Amino acid sequence: MQDHHPDSQNQGKGKFLLLALGALGVVFGDLGTSPLYTIRECFYGTHAIALTGKNLMGTLSLIFWSMTMVLCIKYVVFILRADNRGEGGIFALLGLISRSATKISPRQRSITVLAGILGAGLLCGEGIITPAISVLSAIEGLEVATRAAKPAVVPLTCIILLGLFLVQRRGTADIGTIFGPIMLLWFAAISTLGIFQILNEPRVLHAVNPFHAFDFFARNKFHGFAVLGSVVLCLTGGEALYADLGHFGRNAIRFSWLAIAYPALLLNYFGQGALLLHHPEMKINPFYGVVPELLLYPMVGLATVATVIASQALISGVFSITQQGIQLGFLPRIRIVHTSSEMEGQIYIPFVNYALMIACIGVVLGFGESSGLAGAYGLSVTGTMAISSFLFLLVLVNRRRWPLWKAIPLVATFLVFDLSYLGANFLKIVDGGWFTLLAAMVITAVMTTWRRGREELNRKLQSERLPVEIFLDELAEHSLPRVPGTAIFMTISPAGIPLTLLHHVKHNHMLHEKVLLLTIRSVGVPTVPDRERVTVEDLGQGFYRVEAVDGFMQKPDVPEILRIATKQGLKTDPMTTTFYLGRELLLTTGDSKMLRWRKSLFAFMSRNAGTPAAYFNLPVNRVVELGAQVEI
């Protein structure tokens, strides 16, 4: 009989509550700040509808059912189950499908990868817009207090964003510990404010009846469909429910959402609705309309802190997506700084950080107010949700082996919502949606070009490789001098002899006593345990083939790989080991079927990619690079 000690149970509960509190700060930062702009965009934005009692009830009904069906049913109940060894997100779904590659055709696989890349591009676009619209919406609360503050809104927003991006280099481990309590205070504040308004006008609670939503569309027809593009703003950040699965676990995320975030958001939305029933003039900024005048400035301060937290979560998410994209071969190597020795996920990518900073401040200056950004925001959110549903269907059919009659009705229900929101947001392309499309197209073009270019380069190098057997036979005949030590040749393919080794022999006419041909590849799982990570093959004459596999959330680390190989009997001395790397100068005059502009883009990215030595954590004083010209 097992004894469950009360202290261990209390420790387990304590850890769970800490995870749930952390999820409030990281997962629900973006969703938690959506009341700042959602109701306002419905009745005051570019595609606003007349503020009448029936329209208000219809809008509240749409918000209630959107959050219930998409966030509670789709994400919390179903998609959170589709974890890739505990991890979530677009690339995690892609990894699940990749592991089922034998069950889908190459054409389906290509479409799936393209959809995943496009989804990642949209998420990166959301990472640009979230800090801009969230902070801008919070600071706009000053205009409610005094109209004299209007000229200061944009400059103050830019200063806050500048500070946010400049502190990224310090890491977020310390800041993250206070995210949860602050967001708990935020949810308590917005729910309390909502309750007071609902008590004054409890009939707004009738909006939970879906009849009001159907009546809204029946009366407003196409204009009602256009307003749906503003209603969807209540779902902003919903993808984080799944993307941050690996950090907090599904149970902590579900608890934080269902017990705290979801009811608090609904209370605030309904509270804003209750206010507008009696004070329609507050539609300019209904979120701050529910705040008593005495608490207005403290609420602006709390909202600003909450939006900074929401922005931080998206920035960290873009860093994570970039790292995973590099690992999966969708992006060139760039410098990644690990800001915490204890948490592997705490990373900082300087290039991405400053690119986001320039883009965020640029859109604030370009659009000038949060209403202008709402159109761009909705398109990125709805596009990502639709792609997630599509990938989830493939996971259900090919990975979970659901029959089509069971999988299609479920995902079709999700797509009814997703595609409706997406279609409504296409009406906003002129009003700002073009920015999201442009950002997603640029990022998708970069990812697909790099992936295709690497395939073409590998094909070219593979055709020039010498089979291992022939090389070893010739080596035995010519008996090249062997010097003490180990030479490790990094190669992207485990087949044949890499060109760097052939060039080394051609120019130096010698070899080390021990030669390792090392290939590192990434697979579609988050992490690979050490026992499965490295395989060693003895090729004879002091040659060894070493193949290492990394998950898309692991950092390639050659010294660590060599330590694992040592446990399998392959001993190397770090002080007498030399690493040989190939550096290709790409020429765009080859026979590759890539378009000329894509060849030029790939060559440009290749020239500016980070050094392999830093990426693979090689000791820089023991690295030799051998160059070659390659036509693609």
Secondary structure by P-SEA (a helix, b strand, c coil): cccccaaaaaaaaaaaaaaaaaaaacccccccccccccccccccccccccccaaaaaaaaaaaaaaaaaccccccccccccccccccccaaaaaaaaaaacccccaaaaaaaaaaaaaaaaaaaaaaaaaaaaaaaaaaccccccccccccaaaaaaaaaaaaaaaacccccaaaaaaaaaaaaaaaaaaaaaaaaaaaacccccccccaaaaaaaaaaaaaaaaaaccccccccccccccccccccccaaaaaaaacccaaaaaaaaaaaaaaaaacccccccccccccccccaaaaaaaaaaaaaaaaaaaaaaaaaaaaaaaaaacccccccccccccccccccccaaaaaaaaaaaaaaaaaacccccaaaaaaaaaaaaaaaaaaaaaaaaaccccccccccaaaaaaaaaaaaaaaaaacccccccaaaaaaaaaaaaaaaaaaaaaaaaaaaaaaaacccaaaaaaaaaaaccccccbbbbbbbcccccccaaaaaaaacccccccbbbbbbbbbcccccccccccbbbbbccccbbbbbbbbcccccccaaaaaaaaaaaccccccccbbbbbbbbbccccccccccaaaaaaaaaaaaaccccccccccccccbbbbbbbbcc
